Amino acid sequence: MKADLHLHTTASDGRLRPQEIVRKASELGLDVIAITDHDSVEGIPPALEAAKSFPQLLVIPGVEINTDVLQGEAHILGYFLDYHDPELDHSLKELRNARYERGRKMMAKLADIGIEIDWERVLELATGGAIGRPHIAQAMVERGYSSSLQEAFTKYIGRNGPAYVERKKLAPLDAVELIFNAGGLPFLAHPADIKHLEAFVPQLKKAGMAGLEVYYANYSPSKIARLQALAKKYDLISSGGSDYHGLDNTIGANIGSADLPPELVRQFISLAEQRRMGIP
């Protein structure tokens, strides 16, 4: 059983439409995928509709919510959630609006240092989805201000860059609660580089977190072993995903590249079934 539980579409900052992600996953022989766009569930309905043509492929409704922690961010993944939940819908709309405002402020900062890009082009690149920094980075690459998306982040729009702008985010515990209340399973995304992780994980576990993204993109065996031990210590499920965006080779990895062991995929699905049946 081959799975990729961390995929982005044009509903946020991915290059492929949800339908294209589903088709590509099927062509690659995947059995299970999760659509996990940033602060958006808009890609889920078209992905589920497309999956009807590929009955061997299980498409899991998901989301990735950006949250603030000391000296950085923590991203919370939600799986098997009710993407029609009113509270979830309201909160995600607020976060997407904050992304829009943040994008305008970053554009103004870039203009102040002589980098002129067209806001309409950024909107085109977002194709109606949640606006993210990768869209701004793409516009910068197109205009020749940066040679790659990673360079745009490192030099200009990353946390320490001159055009960086903070935006409204949920607290991690609030994001876990939001996903849990929408019937979903909250997981901590790409956790290896989060500061004070050992102290952070039990707090999230107490709030309802179900697992850790242990198998991620190009994590080394030593990072995976460390995260496996942490998941075992707190009785958490291990998940994994590529964080596929399809933008360029400096952001994310290829679909299916996380090599999540099949037995963990089965455990992951079993946990969701138990939750649906009300089994603690």
N, C-alpha and C positions, 0 to 999 in steps of 0.2 A: 504494500500500500504506500504510494508515493504522494506526499502532500507539500503544499506551500501555503502557509497560513499568514502571509504578510504581503499583500499585493495592492498597488495603487493604480488607479485609472484616471481618466480625464475628469472624473467627479472631484478630484483634488489636483495633485501635481504629477500625475502619471501621463505618459504619452499615448497609451492605447485606450480606446473606448472599452467599457465593460464587456461588450460583446466580443471584442477582439482578444481581451484577456482570456475569456472563457475558451475561445477557439484555440488560442495558442497553448493554453494549459492542456487541452485535450490532445492536441497534436504532439505534445511532449510526453504524453503518457501518464499525466498526473491523475490521481484518483480523487483527491480532495484539495480544494483551494478555499481561501477566505478573501473576500473583498474588504479591504481595511483602509479606506480613504481617510485623509486628515479631516476631522471635524465635519464629516459628511457621510450620509448614507444614501445619497442620490444615485450612486452607481449600482446599488443592490437590485432594484427591480429589473433593469435591462439585463443584468448578469443572470438573474434567475430565469428570465424569459429565454435568453440565449441557451442556457443549460438544458432546456427541454430537448434540444437537438443533440445533446451529448449525455444520454441517460447514465453512462458509466461514471460521470463526473459529479461529485457532490460539491455544491457551491454554498459556503457558509456566509450568512450575513454578518458583517463585522464593521468595525470603525477603529480609527486611531485618534485618540484625543491628546493633544499637547498640553502638558501641565508644567508648572514652575516648581523647582526645588532650589535649595541653596546653591548658588554658583552654577546654575545650569537649568536643564529641563529634564523631565521624565515623561515618557510617552506611555499612555495606557491603552492597550488593545482590548476591544470588546468583541466577543464571539457569540453566535447563536442568539443575538438580541432581537427584540421586537422593534424593528426599525420604524414602525408606525407609532411607537409610544409618544404621547404628547409632550411629556416632560423632556424626553430625549430630543425630540424635534425642536422644541423651543430653545434648549441650551445650545444645540449645534448651530441653529440659525444665528444666535448671538455671537458665537465664536467665529462664524464665517463673516459676519458683518465687521467684526474686529479685525479680521484678516484684510478686508478691503481697505479699511481706514489705515491700517498699518502700511499697506502697500503704497498708498498715496503719500504718506509721510516719508517713506524710504525714497520714493522717487524725488521728492523735494530735496532731501539730503544729498542724493546723487547729483542733482542739478547744481547744488551749491559747490560741488567740487569738480564741475565741468563735465559730468557724464549725463548726456541728454538722451533719454529714450522715451519712446511714445507710450503713454498710458493705454491708448487704444490697442496697441500691439500686445501689451501685457494681458489685456482682457481677451484678446483673440487667442493667445496662447493658453489661457485658462479655460477656453471653450465653455464658458458658463459654469465651471466648477469652482470649488473653493480656491481662492487666490493664495498662492504661496510664494516664498522666496525663489524657488526654482523657476517660476515664470519670469520674474525680474531678471534672474541670472541668464535665462535663455535669451531675453531681449538684449542684454549686455553683450553676450557672445555674438549675436547676429550683427550688432553694430560695431563689433571689433574692439570693444573695451576690455574684454577678457578672452582668453584663449580656450577656457573650459568653464563649466559650471562650478567646479571646485575652486578654481582661481577667483571667480566672482565672489564666492562665499568668503574665501580666505582673506582677500584684499579689501573687500568693500562691504558686504552685507551679512557677514558672520557676526557672532556675538561681540567680537572685539574690533569690528570694522567701523569705518567712519560714517557709514550710512545705516548702521543697525538701529532698529527701533523696537522697543518692547511692545507687546500687545497684551490684551486681556487674555488670561488663561485661567482655567480652573485649577484649584489645588488638587494634588494627586488623590487624596482621600475622597474629594468630591466627585472626581471622575470615576473612581471605582464604584462609589455609591450610585452614580447616575447609570452606569452600565448594569450593575446588579439589579437595580430597580426596574430596568427595562428587560429583565429576564435573561440578561447575558452573563457570560463568564469573563471577568476582568483578568487580564494578564499584563505583566510589566514588560514593555518592549525593550529590545536591545539594552539590557541592564548592565553590561560588564563595566562600563565606564562611569556609572553613576557614583558620585562621591558618597561615602558612608552607607554603602549598600546594605551592609550587615544590620545596621540599625533601622534602615528604611523598610526592609522587607517585612519584618514582623508587624509594623504599623499597618501596612497595606493588607497583610493577611487578616488581621483583626477586622478590617473594614469590609472584607469580603473577597479579596483577591484570590483567584483560583490557581494562578501559575506564573511561571517565568518563561520568557523567550530565550531558551538556552542555546538552541541551534540557530545561529543568525549569520547570514551572509558569509563573511570570511573569518569568523571567529576561530582562533587557534585551539588546538586540543587542550591546552592548559586553561584557557578561558572557559571552554565548555565544561571541563572537569570541575572547575571552581563553582560554576553556576549549577551544575548537577548536584554537587554536595549541598549547596545552599537550598535548592528546591527540596531535596530529601530531608534536610534538617527541619524545614517548616511544613512538610507534608504538602508540597505544591506540585502541580502537574508541569511537565516540561513541554514547551511548544517550540516551533521554529518556522522561520520564513526568510525569504530572500530580500524583503523590502524593495521589491522590484518597482522601478519607476519608468525604465525604458528611455531615459533622457540622454545620457551619455555614460561612458565607462567610469566616470568619477563619482557617480552617485548611485548607490544601490548595486545589486547583483542580478544575475540572470534568473528567470523563473525556474523554480525547482532546484536551486543550487545549495539550499541549506542542509540537505541530507538528513532530514528528521527521521529517526528510526521508526519503522512500521509499527512496532509495539506501542510506541508513544502516541502515534496517530489514533490507534484503537482506544487507548486509555483516554485520550482527549475526547473522542466521540462518545465513549461510555459515560464520561462525567456529564456531558451535556444531556444525555438521555436520562441520567439519574436526576438531574436538576428539573427537567421537564416533568418527571414523575413525582417530584416533591420529595425525593430521597435525600436526606442530609449527608 
